[in-house]
Amino acid sequence: MAAKHKSGSTQNELVQCDLEFPAFQQQLADMESAAFDALLKKIETINKMTWNQIYATSSKGKEKRGLNWEVLPDQKTASGVPIASIRITDKFRIRVMRDGVFMRCISLHPDHDSAYKAQGNEDI
């Protein structure tokens, strides 16, 4: 695990994607090849970014760019951690949570809108 800075912040450390959540693993196994390739490419990009960089790539409106980290209203894990979504492609999102340097992947949403309809309460 990456060491924290003296301030306890991990904002400037490289993000580490955690793909081990069982429901996420099952969805990965069921993915089509092109979507899987796009996801792996995005994960490689994320693993080269800090949390500050991830938050800085978020944008709204017609000029959407980057991951577009977006906290999902009313969605939290069973332990109360907010759930967010990130953009993989224009229509494909992943629900994630932040845990220090880790971005824990919870679920895949190839239809984009279903990320906003999920209930949360995952036991992570």
VOBARO-103985 format. One record per residue: x, y, z of N, C-alpha, C, O in turn; residue number from 1. Coordinates in pm, whole numbers, plus 50000, padded with zeros to 5 digits. Atoms other than C-alpha are relative to their C-alpha. Example, Ala and Ser with C-alpha at 12.3 -4.5 7.8 and 13.67 -1.06 7.14 Angstrom:
BEGIN
nu|nv|nw|cau|cav|caw|cu|cv|cw|ou|ov|ow|num
50089|49881|50000|51230|49550|50780|50090|50120|50000|50194|50118|50066|1
49918|49881|49994|51367|49894|50714|49923|50109|50073|49974|50220|50090|2
//
This chain:
BEGIN
nu|nv|nw|cau|cav|caw|cu|cv|cw|ou|ov|ow|num
50085|49882|50000|50000|50000|50000|50089|50124|50000|50195|50125|50063|1
49922|49878|50010|50126|50348|49921|50002|50072|50135|49903|50074|50207|2
49988|49925|49875|50253|50554|50211|49929|50134|49987|49929|50196|49880|3
50066|49870|50001|50056|50862|50307|50103|50109|50030|50202|50085|50098|4
49917|49885|49969|50216|51203|50317|49979|50036|50145|49883|49991|50207|5
50011|49961|49859|50273|51361|50659|49864|50059|50033|49816|50044|50145|6
50131|49941|49977|49944|51544|50619|49889|49895|50001|49776|49923|50039|7
50101|50106|50008|49767|51210|50571|49927|49999|49867|49844|49911|49843|8
50068|49989|50129|49655|51315|50223|50063|49908|49896|50185|49889|49892|9
49952|50081|50113|49681|51086|49923|49966|50068|49867|49971|50005|49762|10
50042|49926|50119|49571|51357|49676|50103|49999|49889|50067|49997|49771|11
49895|49990|50101|49908|51367|49499|50070|49868|49973|50173|49865|49905|12
49944|50132|50028|49979|50994|49495|49925|49937|49884|49810|49972|49857|13
50065|50067|50111|49905|50772|49198|49884|49915|50047|49893|49844|50148|14
50119|50079|49971|49561|50615|49200|50028|49854|49964|50097|49826|49866|15
49989|50143|50028|49547|50236|49215|49859|49945|49984|49780|49949|50078|16
50133|50054|50027|49242|50077|49055|49987|49861|50060|50073|49775|50040|17
50032|50130|49940|49091|49787|49248|49882|49943|49923|49771|49997|49928|18
50104|50063|50084|48892|49558|49015|49948|49872|50063|49887|49791|49993|19
50026|50130|49937|48835|49279|49270|49861|49983|50062|49830|49874|50111|20
50134|50015|49944|48477|49349|49387|49926|49891|49922|49921|49898|49799|21
50057|50116|50070|48289|49022|49307|49898|50034|49890|49903|49974|49782|22
50100|49965|50102|47997|49182|49120|50069|50062|49878|50030|50036|49764|23
49924|49938|50109|48243|49387|48913|50074|49893|49920|50076|49898|49797|24
49929|50110|50066|48447|49074|48836|49906|49923|49907|49944|49887|49795|25
50097|50072|50082|48134|48898|48706|49964|50081|49876|49954|50026|49766|26
50032|49914|50114|48047|49194|48486|50116|50005|49901|50095|50009|49780|27
49882|50002|50088|48404|49199|48350|50000|49874|49913|50028|49879|49793|28
50000|50128|50071|48372|48832|48254|49897|49998|49888|49914|49926|49789|29
50109|49999|50097|48053|48908|48060|50015|50109|49892|49931|50118|49803|30
49984|49887|50094|48189|49211|47866|50037|49954|49860|50103|49853|49841|31
49958|50021|50138|48223|49223|47491|50144|50049|49985|50189|50136|50060|32
49858|49974|50018|48579|49244|47361|50033|50149|49983|50126|50199|50047|33
49970|49858|50026|48568|49606|47234|49982|50083|50127|50063|50171|50155|34
50025|49927|49876|48419|49736|47560|50108|49968|50103|50154|50056|50176|35
49896|50043|49908|48671|49534|47762|50132|50072|49968|50201|50118|50059|36
49878|49932|50042|48959|49683|47561|49997|50149|50038|50097|50203|50083|37
50015|49859|49964|48827|50037|47615|50016|50019|50151|50080|50114|50197|38
49989|49994|49855|48797|49970|47987|50146|49984|50044|50194|50062|50127|39
49860|50021|49962|49153|49835|48015|50086|50121|49967|50175|50158|50044|40
49924|49882|50039|49289|50135|47828|49976|50114|50100|50069|50185|50138|41
50032|49895|49904|49108|50371|48066|50062|49970|50137|50111|50061|50203|42
49939|50038|49872|49229|50176|48373|50150|50030|49998|50205|50080|50097|43
49857|49969|50012|49588|50208|48247|50024|50150|50014|50121|50192|50078|44
49988|49854|49987|49536|50584|48215|49980|50044|50145|50058|50124|50196|45
50029|49963|49861|49384|50613|48564|50118|49966|50091|50152|50045|50179|46
49888|50041|49915|49675|50423|48719|50123|50089|49985|50218|50076|50062|47
49891|49904|50019|49907|50699|48588|49962|50139|50051|50038|50235|50034|48
50052|49871|49955|49700|50978|48748|49997|50007|50152|49991|49905|50221|49
50023|49977|49858|49678|51132|49094|49852|50034|50020|49780|50059|49924|50
50138|49960|49974|49347|51207|49266|49975|50144|49957|49868|50175|49905|51
50016|49861|50045|49403|51577|49200|49976|50006|49850|49892|50083|49803|52
50018|50001|50146|49434|51501|48828|49863|49943|49962|49800|49992|49869|53
50132|50058|50030|49121|51285|48831|49891|50103|50023|49804|50121|49938|54
50102|49898|49972|48915|51557|48996|50006|50115|49900|49903|50172|49864|55
49983|49888|50094|49059|51818|48756|49945|49967|49861|49918|50060|49784|56
50050|50034|50133|48938|51623|48449|49847|49999|49993|49790|49971|49888|57
50147|50000|50000|48574|51651|48551|49948|50128|49937|50003|50236|49960|58
50059|49884|50064|48358|51882|48345|49854|49972|49969|49811|49857|49965|59
50142|50011|50035|47997|51947|48257|49975|50070|49867|50062|50142|49816|60
50038|49930|50120|47817|52067|47948|50053|49937|49873|50096|49822|49872|61
49960|50050|50131|47906|52031|47580|50148|49967|49992|50189|49884|49911|62
49855|50017|50005|48280|52046|47649|50047|49886|50091|50157|49892|50146|63
49962|50110|49912|48283|51720|47846|50133|49941|49959|50161|49922|49840|64
49868|50055|50026|48631|51578|47879|50040|49912|50118|49979|49919|50224|65
49942|50076|49891|48829|51334|48087|49906|49897|50060|49812|49849|49996|66
50075|50104|49931|48686|51094|48341|49863|50047|50047|49772|49966|50066|67
50123|49943|49948|48412|51328|48459|49956|49930|50129|49845|49878|50138|68
50032|50052|49866|48426|51207|48822|49874|50071|50048|49870|50194|50053|69
50128|49941|49959|48072|51261|48945|49944|49920|50118|49908|49804|50103|70
50060|50065|49884|47948|51182|49295|49852|49981|49970|49785|50074|49925|71
50139|50033|50030|47610|51009|49261|49913|50030|50122|49933|49973|50228|72
50085|49963|49887|47341|51166|49480|49930|49877|50059|49881|49790|49986|73
50073|50105|49928|47194|50932|49741|50059|49861|49983|49994|49763|50020|74
49937|50131|50011|47437|50649|49660|50123|49995|50089|50217|50072|50073|75
49888|50023|49909|47669|50527|49933|50017|49850|50018|49924|49772|49997|76
49977|50140|49967|47831|50198|50024|49932|49969|50132|49881|50059|50199|77
50060|50040|49873|47700|50000|50321|50067|50070|50118|50004|50092|50222|78
49928|49932|49892|47968|50173|50532|49990|50152|49991|50053|50223|50069|79
50026|49857|50009|47853|50520|50419|50093|50080|49911|50087|50203|49911|80
49907|49929|50090|48126|50604|50164|49925|50039|49873|49857|49956|49813|81
50068|49957|50123|47995|50813|49873|50047|49921|49878|50164|49885|49866|82
49971|50068|50126|47977|50639|49535|49997|50104|49889|49911|50193|49886|83
49991|49909|50114|48079|50821|49219|49997|49919|49872|50002|49796|49875|84
49987|50068|50128|48080|50740|48850|50109|50070|49921|50134|50189|49938|85
49900|49944|50091|48352|50789|48592|49965|49956|49858|49901|49853|49838|86
50028|50026|50141|48332|50798|48214|50110|49911|49942|50229|49938|49957|87
49907|50085|50074|48493|50517|48015|49993|50037|49851|50095|50054|49786|88
50025|49951|50135|48339|50614|47679|49883|50098|50011|49835|50125|50121|89
50113|49906|49996|48063|50859|47582|49876|49941|50064|49798|50013|50126|90
50122|50061|49948|47798|50608|47685|50024|49900|50112|49928|49846|50167|91
49965|50107|49908|47981|50375|47924|50062|50059|50127|50160|50132|50120|92
49950|49949|49873|48034|50453|48295|50027|49885|50097|49978|49774|50079|93
49973|50093|49891|48168|50274|48602|49966|50070|50131|50001|50187|50150|94
50020|49949|49864|48047|50325|48958|50121|49960|50083|50164|49845|50079|95
49878|50020|49923|48344|50361|49193|49987|50068|50136|49896|50147|50160|96
49986|49927|49874|48439|50469|49543|50148|50027|50022|50233|49955|49970|97
49861|49970|49965|48755|50628|49676|50029|49944|50138|49949|49959|50230|98
49954|50055|49872|48946|50453|49954|50150|50027|50007|50231|49941|49971|99
49859|49960|49998|49274|50640|50011|50052|50013|49858|49997|50089|49779|100
49946|49995|50135|49486|50585|49701|49920|49911|49904|49938|49920|49783|101
50073|50096|50083|49247|50316|49576|49871|50056|49943|49794|50123|50011|102
50129|49979|50063|48966|50362|49327|49940|49860|49988|49983|49780|49905|103
50061|50133|49995|48747|50061|49403|49883|49998|49902|49786|50074|49918|104
50104|50010|50103|48535|49963|49102|49887|49912|50051|49910|49800|50096|105
50117|50068|49945|48183|49858|49201|49917|49934|49892|49881|49816|49905|106
50086|50057|50104|47981|49809|48882|50022|50071|49868|50062|50187|49863|107
49989|49951|50137|47987|49855|48504|49863|50041|49949|49762|49978|49981|108
50127|49950|50054|47719|50053|48320|50016|50040|49855|50037|50157|49823|109
49984|49971|50143|47740|50022|47942|49890|50089|49943|49908|50147|49836|110
50107|49914|50051|47411|50209|47903|50000|50138|50066|49905|50213|50047|111
49979|49870|49940|47535|50511|48106|49895|50037|50104|49930|50057|50220|112
50103|49953|49908|47201|50605|48264|49978|49906|50118|49936|49950|50225|113
50024|50094|49889|47184|50289|48476|50092|50028|50119|50060|49988|50231|114
49912|49964|49887|47476|50419|48686|49927|50093|50097|49949|50086|50217|115
50072|49903|49918|47245|50693|48812|49879|49936|50070|49827|49991|50167|116
50118|50067|49944|46963|50448|48889|50036|49894|50104|49947|49843|50173|117
49958|50102|49903|47168|50206|49103|49965|50046|50141|49956|50166|50169|118
50045|49969|49864|47068|50188|49468|50113|50025|50098|50091|50092|50200|119
49891|49986|49903|47409|50177|49636|49990|49892|50107|49929|49787|50084|120
50001|50089|49885|47457|50006|49973|50085|49874|49981|50065|49775|50052|121
49911|50113|50018|47725|49768|49841|50089|49985|50122|50133|50084|50181|122
49916|50029|49885|47925|49600|50116|50145|49984|49953|50189|49875|49918|123
49862|49999|50050|48280|49695|50018|50094|50021|50116|50215|50025|50098|124
//
